[in-house]
Amino acid sequence: MLLQPKGVAVFRRILIANRGEVAARVARTARRMGVEVVAVASTVDRDAGWLELADTVVTLGLPRAAQSYLDQDALIAVGLHHRCSAVHPGWGFLAENDAFATRCEAAGLSFIGPAGPLMRQMADKANARQTMQRLGLPGIPGSEGTLGSVEEAREVADALGYPVLLKAVAGGGGRGMRAVEAPEQLVGAWNAASSESLSAFGDGRLYLERRIDGGRHVEVQIIADRYGKVLHLGERECSMQRRHQKVLEEARSPGISPAERDRILPLVADVVAQTGYVGAGTVEMLVDADGHAWFMEMNTRLQVEHPVTEAITGVDLVELQLRIAAGEKMPLEQEDIGFDGHAIECRINAEDPDNDFRPCPGRIDRLALPTGEGIRVDTHLQTGDRISPYYDSMIAKVITHGSDRAEAIARMTQALAALEVQGVKTNIGLHQRILAWERFRSGQYHTRSLELGLAGGEL
């Protein structure tokens, strides 16, 4: 939908401050738009196949992320040395680091994402809850801001009623989160959540929410330009999770009513516009058993699962990011965003589902990718490449698109049957079982369904 005229580039050259599938995804769109790509690689990644998508490759540092992909000084120096106009952080690593965003802009490198201060405001989850609620998007009932002590947490929990969730202000991916079923569990949960959050994020602050059982994780994709226009691109269903980590996503959500969809999507776009947000972002909601959507948090970046939104809308979200960061006005109106059919994404990882999903790094002896109508595969790997123990274990994202949900499921079943990965263990079999699972096929599942199904022997 958004093809750039050949030879016309929004930026002459950008630095991709990321690796693997993320860097490959961004590079493909940049190159199509005529934008030169500077990629960085740790010493262990230096010969990786995905670097062939870059015009220039710079060895950044040692394998550990702190010595390479998280080295802000080195990344900015590379961008300046190679006369890049902008930095695309992708998702993960420094994508939501407000200090990095601010430093890039101060150095004269456009940061392809929101400005540092707004990123910082949304990264503080307790503050984001207060902000969104003040602007008209209700949050899950809970504490007013950060909790000062376990005694304060006890007062809030007693008023709300158990069960509750303690959550890290700076948390993500389930880290710094503890469920509390009864008052006697509160002190232990507080100490564990605070300690884990301090270790993972350098910030041990917590807030508290009522735990909504049987809820669905639904997120709204938004995109905003610097001239005040904010569009939504529909919602995604992300409830198929294990330990708060998404396993499979789909768009649109089979568990939200048309009435609630019509209410919540324009409201999210309006509230985000009031914050002054610029760039791509995701507003994450929890839909309760009564079908009501509550604000949880906002991610100030693209999500891993953005391809399902691209599949049903025909919009390249990375292209929109580049255009907006270059100062262009949004080339679309809300009425231009259509929703065609249904899409599903399966995250294929090198892991062993029979051994507590232990990561399985190693050499890929054979990788054969599925093709066909309605099938898309995002990967950075090919036969002979290695899954490194230093980074995440993703092999590929398989995305299928159909005229309806049944066709998308059928195409995913076909795609996974054709996908061959030899040399490392994978979770392909788990995805195949999920697709055949009656609970998934019915669309009536929630955030704990997968874990309960695994524990109960249904999968």
C-alpha positions as a printed Julia matrix, in Angstrom:
459×3 Matrix{Float64}:
   0.0     0.0    0.0
   2.85    2.4    0.8
   5.39    1.75  -1.92
   7.95    4.54  -2.1
   8.74    5.85  -5.62
  11.92    4.21  -6.8
  15.03    6.25  -6.08
  13.33    8.52  -3.54
  14.56    7.89   0.01
  13.32    9.38   3.27
  16.84    8.98   4.69
  20.06    8.45   2.79
  21.51    6.01   5.31
  20.36    4.53   8.63
  21.99    2.5   11.38
  20.08   -0.54  12.6
  20.94   -0.89  16.29
  19.87   -4.51  16.59
  20.59   -7.98  15.26
  19.1   -11.13  13.77
  15.5   -11.31  12.61
  14.87   -7.75  13.83
  17.69   -6.26  11.78
  16.75   -8.33   8.73
  13.12   -7.19   8.91
  14.04   -3.51   9.1
  16.74   -3.81   6.44
  14.39   -5.33   3.86
  12.01   -2.37   4.0
  14.83    0.19   4.13
  16.49   -1.25   1.05
  13.18   -1.34  -0.84
  12.81    2.37  -0.07
  16.29    3.17  -1.34
  17.76    3.72   2.13
  21.32    2.49   2.72
  21.75    0.22   5.75
  24.61    0.14   8.23
  24.46   -2.99  10.37
  26.39   -3.83  13.52
  27.5    -7.26  14.66
  29.14   -8.75  17.69
  32.17  -10.93  17.06
  30.03  -14.08  17.27
  27.59  -12.69  14.67
  30.2   -11.33  12.26
  29.7   -14.04   9.61
  25.92  -14.32   9.95
  23.91  -14.52   6.75
  21.51  -11.71   7.62
  24.37   -9.21   7.37
  24.24   -9.65   3.59
  21.2    -7.36   3.66
  23.37   -4.45   4.83
  25.43   -2.08   2.7
  27.99   -1.7    5.48
  28.75   -3.98   8.42
  30.65   -2.86  11.52
  31.96   -5.28  14.16
  30.75   -3.74  17.38
  32.1    -5.77  20.27
  32.18   -9.05  22.15
  29.3   -11.56  22.14
  27.62  -10.49  25.36
  24.96   -7.89  24.61
  26.32   -5.47  27.22
  29.59   -5.39  25.27
  27.98   -4.98  21.84
  24.3    -4.38  21.1
  23.73   -2.48  24.36
  26.86   -0.33  24.06
  25.33    3.11  23.49
  28.66    4.89  23.05
  29.79    2.45  20.37
  26.48    2.55  18.49
  26.37    6.32  18.35
  30.02    6.44  17.26
  29.26    4.02  14.42
  26.27    6.09  13.32
  28.27    9.31  13.27
  31.35    7.78  11.63
  29.3     6.36   8.78
  27.26    9.55   8.38
  23.93    7.94   9.14
  20.87   10.16   9.29
  18.93    8.02  11.73
  18.98    5.03  14.05
  16.34    2.3   14.01
  16.4     0.37  17.31
  13.99   -2.38  16.22
  12.47   -4.16  19.22
  14.36   -5.5   22.2
  17.79   -4.28  23.31
  17.69   -0.44  23.33
  14.32    0.02  21.61
  12.67    1.39  24.76
  15.71    3.0   26.34
  14.82    6.67  26.73
  18.44    7.67  27.46
  19.58    6.15  24.17
  16.81    7.91  22.25
  17.78   11.23  23.82
  21.5    10.69  23.18
  20.88    9.84  19.52
  18.92   13.06  18.97
  21.54   15.12  20.82
  24.22   13.66  18.53
  22.27   14.63  15.42
  20.91   11.14  14.69
  17.14   10.92  14.27
  15.76    8.24  16.57
  13.13    6.19  14.77
  10.68    6.06  17.65
   9.17    8.39  20.25
  11.21   11.06  21.99
  13.05   10.11  25.16
  10.85   11.99  27.67
   7.63   10.41  26.4
   9.28    7.0   26.27
  10.36    7.47  29.87
   6.84    8.47  30.87
   5.35    5.31  29.36
   8.16    3.02  30.57
   7.12    3.77  34.15
   4.11    1.48  34.13
   2.52    2.94  37.25
   2.83    6.44  35.82
   1.52    5.28  32.43
  -1.56    3.81  34.14
  -2.26    7.12  35.84
  -1.69    9.1   32.64
  -3.96    6.94  30.5
  -6.69    6.85  33.13
  -6.6    10.63  33.44
  -7.01   10.9   29.66
 -10.0     8.56  29.59
  -8.65    5.02  29.18
  -9.48    3.08  32.37
  -6.82    0.86  33.89
  -7.19   -2.35  35.85
  -8.21   -1.44  39.43
  -5.12   -1.16  41.6
  -2.77    1.13  43.45
  -2.51    4.83  42.71
   1.06    4.92  41.47
   4.09    3.25  43.0
   3.84    1.47  46.35
   6.14    2.75  49.08
   6.19   -0.36  51.25
   4.77   -3.83  51.69
   2.47   -2.38  54.35
   1.01    0.0   51.76
   0.62   -2.93  49.37
  -1.29   -4.81  52.06
  -3.71   -1.91  52.53
  -4.42   -1.72  48.78
  -4.78   -5.49  48.46
  -7.16   -5.67  51.41
  -9.3    -2.95  49.83
  -9.33   -4.59  46.4
  -9.69   -8.17  47.58
  -7.5   -11.12  46.65
  -6.09  -12.41  44.34
  -3.86   -9.53  43.24
  -0.73   -9.04  41.14
   2.43   -7.27  42.22
   4.1    -5.81  39.13
   7.4    -4.06  38.51
   7.2    -0.45  37.4
  10.02   -1.17  34.92
   9.02   -4.78  34.22
   8.45   -6.74  31.07
   8.1   -10.3   29.86
   6.73  -11.43  33.21
   9.84  -10.44  35.16
   9.16   -8.62  38.41
   5.59   -9.96  38.52
   4.1   -12.13  41.28
   0.57  -13.37  41.88
  -0.67  -13.16  45.47
  -3.56  -15.45  46.35
  -3.85  -14.63  50.05
  -2.53  -12.09  52.61
   0.07  -14.47  54.04
   1.8   -14.66  50.64
   2.25  -10.91  50.25
   5.61  -10.4   51.99
   7.31  -13.24  50.11
   5.86  -12.12  46.78
   6.92   -8.52  47.47
  10.5    -9.5   48.22
  10.74  -11.81  45.2
   9.21   -9.35  42.71
  11.23   -6.38  43.97
  14.49   -8.33  43.95
  13.89   -9.74  40.47
  12.99   -6.35  39.08
  16.02   -4.7   40.66
  18.28   -7.36  39.17
  16.71   -7.3   35.7
  15.96   -3.59  35.29
  17.91   -1.77  38.0
  14.59   -0.63  39.5
  12.83   -2.48  42.31
   9.7    -0.32  42.53
   6.33   -2.1   42.42
   2.66   -1.36  41.95
  -0.38   -3.59  42.47
  -3.4    -4.6   40.4
  -6.41   -6.79  40.9
  -5.79  -10.1   39.17
  -8.37  -10.69  36.46
  -8.74  -14.42  35.95
  -9.85  -15.66  32.56
  -8.74  -12.43  30.92
  -7.53  -12.03  27.36
  -4.42  -10.09  26.31
  -5.48   -7.83  23.44
  -3.25   -5.09  22.06
  -3.99   -2.15  19.78
  -1.48   -1.09  17.13
  -1.19    2.68  16.71
   0.94    4.93  14.52
   1.3     8.7   15.01
   3.01   11.49  13.11
   4.47   14.68  14.55
   1.54   16.73  13.29
  -0.98   15.25  15.71
  -2.51   12.52  13.54
  -2.89    9.15  15.26
  -4.31    6.08  13.54
  -5.14    2.67  14.9
  -4.53   -0.44  12.81
  -6.85   -2.73  14.67
  -6.18   -5.15  17.49
  -4.23   -8.37  17.99
  -4.99  -11.34  20.21
  -1.94  -12.32  22.28
  -3.42  -14.6   24.95
  -1.66  -17.79  23.89
   1.16  -17.38  26.42
   3.51  -19.37  28.58
   5.02  -17.69  31.64
   3.82  -14.34  30.32
   5.72  -14.91  27.05
   3.68  -14.85  23.85
   3.77  -18.03  21.79
   1.18  -17.42  19.04
  -0.67  -14.26  18.01
  -3.56  -13.5   15.7
  -5.39  -10.56  14.19
  -8.09   -9.75  14.62
  -9.03  -10.95  18.09
 -11.67  -13.72  18.13
 -12.55  -12.81  21.72
 -13.6    -9.17  21.55
 -17.11   -8.17  20.56
 -17.77   -5.82  17.63
 -19.33   -3.33  20.06
 -16.29   -3.3   22.35
 -13.97   -3.1   19.33
 -15.87   -0.1   17.98
 -15.68    1.55  21.39
 -12.09    0.87  22.36
 -10.12    1.37  19.12
 -11.05    5.04  18.5
 -10.7     5.73  22.23
  -7.14    4.36  22.25
  -6.19    6.5   19.24
  -7.71    9.59  20.86
  -5.96    9.04  24.19
  -2.58    8.44  22.52
  -3.04   11.65  20.51
  -3.52   13.57  23.76
  -0.09   12.4   25.0
   1.68   13.9   21.98
   3.06   10.5   20.98
   5.03   10.17  17.73
   5.88    6.87  16.01
   4.64    3.29  16.2
   3.4     1.9   19.49
   1.17   -0.68  21.07
  -1.44   -0.18  23.77
  -1.86   -3.42  25.69
  -5.26   -4.22  27.16
  -6.69   -6.98  29.34
 -10.22   -7.97  28.34
 -12.13   -9.45  31.26
 -14.69  -12.26  31.2
 -17.46   -9.69  30.67
 -15.73   -8.43  27.52
 -14.59   -5.1   28.98
 -11.1    -3.87  28.02
  -8.74   -2.4   30.64
  -5.45   -0.61  29.97
  -2.33   -2.5   31.12
   0.68   -0.75  29.55
   2.06    0.85  26.41
   5.03   -0.42  24.43
   6.81    2.45  22.68
   8.09    0.4   19.74
   7.06   -2.2   17.21
   6.14   -5.6   18.59
   7.46   -8.98  17.48
   3.94   -9.8   16.29
   3.42   -6.74  14.06
   3.35   -8.86  10.85
  -0.19  -10.1   11.56
  -1.35   -6.48  11.52
   0.55   -5.89   8.27
  -1.11   -8.97   6.78
  -4.68   -7.8    7.36
  -4.12   -4.1    6.62
  -1.57   -4.24   3.79
   0.46   -1.54   5.59
   4.24   -1.79   6.03
   4.72   -0.49   9.57
   8.49   -0.11   9.23
   7.98    2.09   6.19
   5.57    4.27   8.15
   8.13    4.52  10.95
  10.78    5.74   8.53
   8.49    8.24   6.86
   7.31    9.7   10.17
  10.83    9.92  11.62
  11.89   11.82   8.49
   9.2    14.43   9.19
   6.64   13.38   6.6
   2.95   13.7    7.28
   0.99   10.49   7.66
   0.15    9.34   4.12
  -3.09    7.67   5.3
  -6.38    8.56   6.93
  -8.22    6.29   9.36
 -10.76    5.42   6.67
  -7.91    4.2    4.45
  -7.15    1.4    6.93
  -9.08   -1.68   5.91
  -9.1    -5.07   7.63
  -8.93   -7.99   5.23
  -9.51  -11.46   6.63
  -7.48  -13.01   9.44
  -3.79  -13.63  10.18
  -1.86  -15.86  12.59
   1.79  -15.79  13.65
   3.7   -18.7   15.2
   7.03  -17.98  16.88
   9.4   -20.81  15.98
  12.16  -21.14  18.56
  15.15  -23.43  19.08
  13.93  -24.89  22.36
  12.9   -28.2   23.84
   9.23  -28.24  24.95
   9.79  -31.63  26.61
  12.56  -30.23  28.82
  10.88  -27.15  30.3
  11.4   -25.28  27.0
  15.15  -25.19  27.5
  16.92  -23.16  24.74
  18.76  -25.35  22.23
  21.58  -23.38  20.6
  23.54  -25.03  17.83
  24.07  -25.36  14.1
  21.1   -25.56  11.75
  21.94  -28.46   9.45
  18.89  -27.88   7.26
  16.33  -25.1    7.05
  13.56  -25.37   4.45
  10.91  -22.65   4.6
   7.28  -23.03   3.54
   5.92  -21.08   0.58
   2.52  -20.61  -0.97
  -0.47  -18.31  -1.03
  -1.01  -16.46   2.24
   2.28  -17.65   3.79
   5.03  -15.28   4.97
   8.18  -16.23   6.86
  10.35  -13.66   8.64
  13.76  -15.1    9.44
  17.43  -14.19   9.48
  18.72  -17.73   9.15
  19.63  -20.23   6.48
  21.11  -23.71   6.39
  24.52  -23.73   8.08
  23.83  -20.79  10.39
  24.05  -21.16  14.16
  21.67  -20.3   16.98
  23.89  -18.5   19.47
  23.59  -19.13  23.22
  24.14  -15.39  23.8
  20.82  -14.2   22.35
  17.22  -15.29  22.0
  16.49  -18.61  20.36
  14.12  -17.46  17.63
  14.48  -19.25  14.31
  11.6   -17.69  12.39
   8.16  -16.19  12.55
   5.65  -17.98  10.33
   2.68  -15.81   9.37
  -0.38  -16.96   7.46
  -3.23  -14.88   6.08
  -6.64  -16.11   4.99
 -10.04  -14.79   4.06
 -11.23  -15.87   7.51
  -9.84  -17.47  10.68
 -10.47  -21.02   9.48
  -8.46  -20.43   6.31
  -5.62  -18.79   8.25
  -5.48  -21.84  10.57
  -5.54  -24.23   7.6
  -2.7   -22.37   5.92
  -0.66  -22.34   9.12
  -1.18  -26.08   9.48
   0.09  -26.5    5.92
   3.03  -24.14   6.49
   4.23  -25.87   9.67
   4.01  -29.27   8.0
   6.32  -27.97   5.25
   8.77  -26.23   7.6
  11.94  -28.27   8.09
  14.52  -27.51  10.79
  17.29  -30.03  11.42
  20.18  -29.81  13.88
  18.36  -28.21  16.82
  15.17  -29.01  18.72
  12.22  -26.72  18.04
   8.69  -25.94  19.23
   7.11  -26.7   15.83
   5.3   -29.71  17.27
   3.79  -27.61  20.06
   2.42  -25.14  17.53
   0.9   -27.99  15.53
  -0.83  -29.28  18.65
  -2.12  -25.79  19.49
  -3.6   -25.41  16.01
  -5.44  -28.72  16.39
  -6.59  -27.95  19.96
 -10.32  -27.46  20.24
  -9.93  -24.62  22.76
  -7.79  -22.68  20.28
 -10.01  -23.49  17.32
 -13.05  -22.24  19.21
 -11.3   -18.93  19.88
 -12.41  -19.16  23.51
  -9.06  -19.09  25.27
  -7.38  -16.78  27.78
  -3.93  -15.93  29.08
  -3.63  -19.07  31.23
  -5.19  -21.54  28.79
  -1.9   -22.74  27.32
  -0.23  -23.33  30.67
  -3.32  -25.11  32.0
  -3.52  -27.19  28.84
   0.13  -28.21  29.11
  -0.17  -29.0   32.81
  -3.37  -30.98  32.29
  -2.07  -33.05  29.41
  -4.4   -31.56  26.8
  -1.4   -30.62  24.6
